[in-house]
């Protein structure tokens, strides 16, 4: 009886020790499977208002800050939301004033990849201080679902009025002309998937408009070797319009080309100058 009792006690102790060993192994297994989630896209905004042309130019830059490629999803063709306010009053709402396709767009962004979206909006604003809030709509797969925002401000100055002196004639001399030279508008061009493409170059601003059956396309401006600007444009009702801001005025003899590429399509090149 004593041997049987002793054997039962030893067996019970061994079972308790084995059970404790299994429980202690669980935390280490959990820690070994943990990983750091990717970071959302970063956002940078630049805006400028042209009071004479009554247009608001916006340059939105989105960057993948991760050291590896990530999958980015947009729930529609709208890449960002932009709202302009004067005080508490909303004077422009990009998402409400424009229409977008509801198709989901999935893209792979390489490590540190940066994409720039240039838009020019017809907009009449009164003099005053304005604020701009931009929200990036791209969601990185596996990243925390947080709203990435950026804010900036700009000022619309009052139009200056000039009163001529009494002794000064407002009419220039017959032999002189004070009218500044303007770059003549180019004739509409059609090629590939794009029709009646109008390209107007004025100093550092290139205004582009035209028609296509595509929903969205990417564009770039280059001299055939160096790329000076690039971005993406969305098509509304079969038509598109966007502006390109160059860093400096191109030389008159410098060749410039606008290349437009539908998503998954072929590149079409148009002459700027």
MORAKA-V158963 format. One record per residue. RES is the residue in one letter. SS is DSSP state (H for helix, E for strand, L for the rest). PSI is psi in radians with two decimals (* if undefined). Layout:
BEGIN
RES	SS	PSI
RES	SS	PSI
END
This chain:
BEGIN
X	L	-0.70
X	H	-0.70
X	H	-0.70
X	H	-0.74
X	H	-0.74
X	H	-0.71
X	H	-0.67
X	H	-0.69
X	H	-0.79
X	H	-0.70
X	H	-0.73
X	H	-0.72
X	H	-0.74
X	H	-0.68
X	H	-0.68
X	H	-0.76
X	H	-0.73
X	H	-0.70
X	H	-0.71
X	H	-0.67
X	H	-0.67
X	H	-0.69
X	H	-0.64
X	H	-0.34
X	H	-0.33
X	H	-0.80
X	H	-0.69
X	H	-0.61
X	H	-0.68
X	H	-0.77
X	H	-0.59
X	H	-0.41
X	H	-0.12
X	L	2.59
X	L	2.74
X	L	2.23
X	L	2.71
X	L	2.83
X	L	2.48
X	L	2.88
X	L	2.54
X	E	2.82
X	E	2.38
X	E	2.39
X	E	2.39
X	E	2.31
X	E	2.66
X	E	2.40
X	E	2.28
X	E	1.82
X	L	-0.57
X	L	-0.69
X	L	-0.20
X	L	0.93
X	E	2.54
X	E	2.08
X	E	2.26
X	E	2.30
X	E	1.98
X	E	2.12
X	E	2.22
X	E	2.36
X	E	2.43
X	L	1.87
X	L	-0.05
X	L	2.70
X	L	0.19
X	L	2.84
X	L	2.57
X	E	2.75
X	E	2.23
X	E	2.34
X	E	2.30
X	E	2.27
X	L	-0.09
X	L	-3.06
X	L	-0.10
X	L	2.12
X	L	-0.43
X	E	2.77
X	E	2.35
X	E	2.25
X	E	2.29
X	E	2.28
X	E	2.57
X	E	1.78
X	L	-2.18
X	L	-0.01
X	E	2.22
X	E	2.14
X	E	-0.25
X	E	2.29
X	E	1.82
X	H	-0.79
X	H	-0.54
X	H	-0.57
X	H	-0.27
X	L	2.75
X	L	2.56
X	L	2.65
X	L	2.62
X	L	0.14
X	L	2.43
X	L	2.31
X	E	2.14
X	E	2.22
X	E	2.69
X	E	2.09
X	E	2.20
X	L	2.91
X	L	2.29
X	L	0.35
X	L	2.42
X	E	2.30
X	E	2.38
X	E	2.29
X	E	2.02
X	E	2.21
X	E	2.55
X	E	2.10
X	E	2.22
X	E	2.16
X	L	2.17
X	L	2.09
X	L	2.48
X	L	2.76
X	L	2.49
X	E	-3.07
X	E	2.38
X	E	2.59
X	E	2.59
X	E	2.22
X	E	2.25
X	E	2.39
X	E	2.16
X	E	2.33
X	L	0.12
X	L	2.25
X	E	2.12
X	E	2.25
X	L	2.13
X	L	-0.20
X	L	2.76
X	L	2.42
X	L	1.43
X	L	2.66
X	L	2.13
X	E	2.04
X	E	2.82
X	E	2.53
X	E	2.57
X	E	3.00
X	E	2.81
X	E	2.86
X	E	2.36
X	E	2.00
X	L	2.68
X	L	2.50
X	L	2.26
X	L	2.40
X	L	2.32
X	L	2.30
X	L	2.03
X	L	2.58
X	L	2.65
X	L	-0.61
X	L	0.05
X	L	2.26
X	L	2.42
X	L	-0.20
X	L	2.14
X	L	2.79
X	L	2.59
X	L	-0.54
X	L	-0.05
X	L	2.73
X	L	2.23
X	L	0.19
X	L	2.11
X	L	2.65
X	L	2.42
X	L	2.49
X	L	2.13
X	L	2.54
X	L	2.48
X	L	2.79
X	L	2.56
X	L	2.48
X	E	2.54
X	E	2.33
X	E	2.51
X	L	-2.24
X	L	0.04
X	E	2.43
X	E	2.55
X	E	0.89
X	E	2.02
X	E	2.16
X	E	2.05
X	E	2.13
X	E	2.17
X	E	1.76
X	L	-1.99
X	L	0.05
X	E	2.25
X	E	2.07
X	E	2.21
X	E	2.38
X	E	2.77
X	E	-2.85
X	E	2.59
X	E	2.75
X	L	-0.03
X	L	2.77
X	L	-0.63
X	E	2.64
X	E	2.79
X	E	2.65
X	E	2.79
X	E	2.64
X	E	2.21
X	E	3.00
X	L	0.27
X	L	-0.29
X	L	-0.85
X	L	2.35
X	E	2.17
X	E	-0.44
X	E	2.64
X	E	2.78
X	E	-2.80
X	E	2.63
X	E	2.60
X	E	2.59
X	L	2.29
X	E	2.07
X	L	0.54
X	L	-0.10
X	E	2.79
X	E	2.70
X	E	2.27
X	E	2.82
X	E	2.66
X	E	2.20
X	E	2.06
X	L	2.72
X	L	-0.51
X	L	2.84
X	L	2.17
X	L	2.61
X	L	2.62
X	L	-0.55
X	L	0.12
X	L	2.11
X	L	2.39
X	L	2.43
X	E	2.51
X	E	2.10
X	E	2.25
X	E	2.31
X	E	1.96
X	E	2.68
X	L	2.03
X	L	0.16
X	L	-2.93
X	L	2.67
X	E	2.35
X	E	2.26
X	E	2.40
X	E	2.55
X	E	2.24
X	L	-0.85
X	L	*
END
